[in-house]
Amino acid sequence: MNTKINKLKKAQRNSGYIDAPNYWRRINGLQNHIKVNTAVEIIAFAEERNADVIVFEYLGKMKLPKGVYGAKKLRHKVHFWNKLGIQNKVEEMAHYRKMRIRRVNAKYTSALAFDGSGEVQRNDKKDLATFRNGKVYHADLNASYNIGARYFIREKFKSFSEKKRLTIEAKVPQLLARTRLTLASLISLHQAPRTNGA
């Protein structure tokens, strides 16, 4: 994908702004291939494990880093469209199979360690996350734990009365910071009712 985008931007640099339909046809074809194949794999994975819910991060509006232009800007846009397209395709396929789709706040899911120890250090490739205690995990695995935990926390809170929710939030204050919830927060939530005698 990056190679095709770079070729498009090079052609536009050399010829001024052009529509370049041939380049876009290849890019769009590859996008569709990525979208469908990835969605099929996600659904197959969910079916193998008898999942009834698939949880995604809520993407929201696309934000481009400062100083990004040319091919780099287009790559950011295309990758965002791919993520959005994959989520939409999975949702379409999941509903046909009577699976539910849920989305959670994406903020800090990758930046925070799932064990609740704080922010992680990412390597240059952004694929590894080093925790404060020195442990190293795959960054996507770490984020997945946090995404799943946010879903379960939200669902668990739905079953609580207002009084019980406030009692637990007083016992586990980190649950109030919705954008900083991790797997450790979910574990604390499960332990809180027992310590309250509930």
C-alpha positions as CSV (number, residue, x, y, z in Angstrom):
1,M,0.0,0.0,0.0
2,N,2.8,2.4,1.0
3,T,4.6,1.7,-2.3
4,K,1.5,2.4,-4.4
5,I,0.9,5.7,-2.5
6,N,4.5,6.8,-2.9
7,K,4.2,6.2,-6.6
8,L,1.0,8.2,-6.8
9,K,2.6,11.2,-5.0
10,K,5.7,10.9,-7.2
11,A,3.6,11.1,-10.3
12,Q,1.7,14.1,-8.9
13,R,5.0,15.8,-8.1
14,N,6.3,15.2,-11.6
15,S,3.1,16.2,-13.5
16,G,1.5,18.7,-11.1
17,Y,-1.9,17.8,-9.6
18,I,-3.5,15.0,-11.6
19,D,-6.5,12.7,-11.0
20,A,-4.3,9.6,-11.6
21,P,-7.3,7.2,-11.9
22,N,-5.0,4.2,-12.6
23,Y,-3.1,4.7,-9.4
24,W,-6.3,5.2,-7.4
25,R,-7.9,2.1,-8.9
26,R,-4.9,0.0,-7.7
27,I,-5.0,1.7,-4.2
28,N,-8.8,1.3,-3.9
29,G,-8.6,-2.3,-5.0
30,L,-5.9,-3.1,-2.5
31,Q,-7.9,-1.3,0.2
32,N,-10.9,-3.4,-0.5
33,H,-8.8,-6.6,-0.5
34,I,-7.3,-5.6,2.9
35,K,-10.7,-4.7,4.3
36,V,-12.5,-7.9,3.2
37,N,-9.7,-10.3,4.1
38,T,-9.1,-8.8,7.5
39,A,-12.8,-8.8,8.3
40,V,-13.1,-12.4,7.3
41,E,-10.2,-13.4,9.6
42,I,-11.6,-11.4,12.5
43,I,-15.1,-13.1,12.1
44,A,-13.5,-16.5,11.7
45,F,-11.4,-16.0,14.9
46,A,-14.6,-14.9,16.8
47,E,-16.6,-17.9,15.6
48,E,-13.9,-20.4,16.5
49,R,-14.1,-19.0,20.1
50,N,-17.9,-18.8,20.2
51,A,-17.7,-15.0,20.8
52,D,-20.9,-13.1,20.9
53,V,-19.3,-9.6,21.1
54,I,-16.5,-8.0,19.1
55,V,-15.0,-4.9,20.7
56,F,-13.2,-2.2,18.7
57,E,-11.7,1.1,19.7
58,Y,-13.8,4.1,18.7
59,L,-11.9,5.8,15.9
60,G,-13.6,9.2,16.0
61,K,-12.3,11.9,13.6
62,M,-9.0,11.4,11.9
63,K,-6.2,13.6,13.4
64,L,-3.1,14.2,11.4
65,P,0.2,14.9,13.2
66,K,1.7,18.4,12.7
67,G,4.0,18.8,9.8
68,V,2.6,15.9,7.9
69,Y,2.2,16.4,4.1
70,G,2.6,14.8,0.7
71,A,2.8,11.0,0.6
72,K,3.0,10.8,4.4
73,K,-0.3,12.6,4.8
74,L,-2.0,10.4,2.2
75,R,-0.6,7.3,3.9
76,H,-2.2,8.4,7.2
77,K,-5.5,9.0,5.5
78,V,-5.5,5.7,3.7
79,H,-4.6,3.7,6.8
80,F,-7.4,5.5,8.7
81,W,-9.9,4.6,5.9
82,N,-8.7,1.0,6.0
83,K,-9.3,0.8,9.8
84,L,-12.8,2.4,9.4
85,G,-13.6,0.1,6.4
86,I,-12.5,-3.0,8.4
87,Q,-14.7,-2.1,11.4
88,N,-17.7,-1.4,9.1
89,K,-17.2,-4.7,7.2
90,V,-16.9,-6.7,10.5
91,E,-20.0,-5.0,11.8
92,E,-21.9,-6.0,8.7
93,M,-20.7,-9.6,8.8
94,A,-21.1,-9.9,12.6
95,H,-24.8,-8.7,12.6
96,Y,-25.5,-11.4,10.0
97,R,-24.2,-14.0,12.4
98,K,-26.0,-12.4,15.4
99,M,-22.8,-11.1,17.0
100,R,-22.8,-7.7,18.7
101,I,-20.3,-4.9,18.0
102,R,-19.1,-2.6,20.8
103,R,-16.7,0.3,20.7
104,V,-14.7,1.8,23.6
105,N,-12.7,5.0,24.1
106,A,-9.4,4.6,22.4
107,K,-7.5,7.1,24.5
108,Y,-4.4,5.8,26.1
109,T,-5.2,2.1,25.4
110,S,-1.7,1.7,23.9
111,A,0.0,4.2,26.2
112,L,-0.9,2.6,29.5
113,A,0.4,-0.7,30.8
114,F,-2.3,-3.2,31.4
115,D,-1.0,-4.0,34.9
116,G,-1.8,-0.5,36.0
117,S,1.9,0.5,36.5
118,G,1.5,3.7,34.3
119,E,2.7,4.7,30.9
120,V,4.8,2.5,28.7
121,Q,7.9,3.2,26.7
122,R,7.5,2.3,23.0
123,N,10.4,1.3,20.7
124,D,11.1,3.0,17.4
125,K,8.9,0.5,15.5
126,K,6.1,1.1,18.0
127,D,5.5,-2.7,18.2
128,L,7.0,-3.3,21.7
129,A,5.9,-1.7,25.0
130,T,8.3,-1.7,28.0
131,F,6.6,-1.4,31.4
132,R,8.1,0.5,34.3
133,N,9.1,-2.8,35.9
134,G,11.2,-3.7,32.8
135,K,8.8,-6.3,31.4
136,V,8.3,-6.1,27.6
137,Y,5.1,-7.0,25.8
138,H,3.8,-6.6,22.3
139,A,2.2,-3.2,22.1
140,D,-0.9,-4.5,20.4
141,L,-1.4,-7.3,23.0
142,N,-1.1,-4.7,25.8
143,A,-3.6,-2.5,24.1
144,S,-6.0,-5.4,23.5
145,Y,-6.0,-6.2,27.2
146,N,-7.0,-2.6,27.9
147,I,-9.7,-2.5,25.2
148,G,-11.3,-5.7,26.5
149,A,-11.1,-4.5,30.1
150,R,-12.9,-1.2,29.2
151,Y,-15.7,-3.1,27.6
152,F,-16.2,-5.4,30.6
153,I,-16.0,-2.5,33.0
154,R,-18.7,-0.6,31.1
155,E,-20.9,-3.7,30.9
156,K,-20.5,-4.5,34.6
157,F,-21.4,-1.0,35.6
158,K,-24.6,-1.2,33.6
159,S,-25.8,-3.9,36.1
160,F,-25.1,-1.8,39.2
161,S,-27.5,0.5,40.9
162,E,-26.4,4.1,41.3
163,K,-25.7,3.6,45.0
164,K,-23.6,0.5,44.3
165,R,-21.7,2.2,41.5
166,L,-20.8,5.2,43.7
167,T,-19.7,2.9,46.5
168,I,-17.4,1.0,44.2
169,E,-16.0,4.2,42.6
170,A,-15.2,5.4,46.1
171,K,-13.4,2.2,46.9
172,V,-11.6,2.1,43.5
173,P,-11.0,5.8,42.5
174,Q,-9.2,4.9,39.3
175,L,-12.5,3.8,37.8
176,L,-13.6,7.4,37.6
177,A,-10.9,8.2,35.1
178,R,-12.6,6.6,32.0
179,T,-9.7,7.3,29.7
180,R,-7.1,5.6,32.0
181,L,-8.9,2.3,32.5
182,T,-6.7,-0.8,32.1
183,L,-6.9,-4.5,32.8
184,A,-5.8,-3.8,36.4
185,S,-8.8,-1.5,36.8
186,L,-11.1,-4.5,35.8
187,I,-9.4,-6.7,38.4
188,S,-9.8,-4.1,41.0
189,L,-13.5,-3.7,40.1
190,H,-14.0,-7.5,40.5
191,Q,-12.3,-7.4,43.9
192,A,-14.2,-4.4,45.2
193,P,-17.6,-6.0,45.9
194,R,-16.0,-8.8,47.8
195,T,-14.1,-6.4,50.0
196,N,-17.3,-4.5,50.6
197,G,-19.1,-7.7,51.7
198,A,-21.3,-7.6,48.6
